[in-house]
């Protein structure tokens, strides 16, 4: 199984565990309330969406990655299309970041 599939599987597990906020509004809320450990924004998202989340995550010091198609992210969560999601559990976030780092996914991480 490739890292891409492993990341999608982890998103599915995190969803079942109730450790995900998805959709633009919920993702934004989780970042601003300090609950987000990691934000994933679909590569298909508009430049405005990417820029908004990049700026927000930089400000709140939350790592952000651009990954996957909207349908792929939604499917992993058992939902319709999702342009953005936040992992609200450090364990899941660390596991996903580790896969991104070995996969060389496009990464925009705040320092």
N, C-alpha and C positions, 0 to 999 in steps of 0.2 A: 504494500500500500504506500502510495507516495505521500509526501508531507502535506500536499494540498488537501487530500482526502482526510488525513489525520486531523488537520485544523478544522475541517467541516464537521468531523465526528465529535471533536471536543466542543464545538459550538452547540451541537445537538445535545451532548451530555450536560453542558452548562444550562441549557434551556430547561431540560427535564429537572435539573436541580434547583431551578428558580434563581439562577445566578446571572441572568442576562436582562438587560434593558434594550429594547429594540424600537426602531422607528426614530425619526428625527427628534421628536419632542422628548420621548423617554430617554434617549441617549444623552441629549443636552441636559436634562434634569439630573441624570446620574453623575455627569461630569461636574456640574455646578454644585451638587450637594456633597461632593467628595466620595461618592460611592464607587465610581468607575475606576477599575484597575487597568483597563486597556480599552481602547476604542478601535473598532474596525469599520472602515468606510468602503463601500463597494467601489471598484475601479470604474464602474459605469456611472457613478454619481457625477452630477454637474460640477463644473469648476467652482461655482459659488458654494456648493455644499462642502466640497473638499477644503476650500479656503476657510470657510466658517469653522469647520471642525478642527482644522490645523491650528488656527489662531486660538480657539477656545482651549484645545488640549495643551498648547504651548503655555498659555496663561495659567492653567490649572495644574500644569506639570503631569499630564496623563499621556502615556505613550499612545501613538496613533499609527495604524498601518492601513494602507490601501490594498485591498485584497478581494478577489472574487467578483462574480457577477451578482446582480441583485437577486435573480432567481435562485442562484446557488446558495446564497446566504439565507434567503427565505426558506428554501427547501430543507436546509440543514436544521432549521428551527421548527419545521413542520408548519410553516406559515406561507403566506404569499410573498411577493418580492419585498426585500428589505435592503435599503440603501445604507443603513448604519445600525450599529449595535455596540453596546458597551458590556464588557464582562465585569461583573461586580464581585468577583472572587479572586483573591490573589493567586491561589493554587492553579486555577484554570488559566488565568492571565499569564503566569510564568510558563506553563506548559505550552501555550500558544506562541508566546514570544520566542521560546527555545526553538520551536519548529520554524518560525519565520526566519530566525537567524541562521539556521542550517539550510534553509530554502533560498535565502537571498531575496525575499519578497521586498516590494518597494516600501521603504520604511521612512516615516517622518516622526522621529521621537524627540520629545522635549528633554532638555538636559536638566 
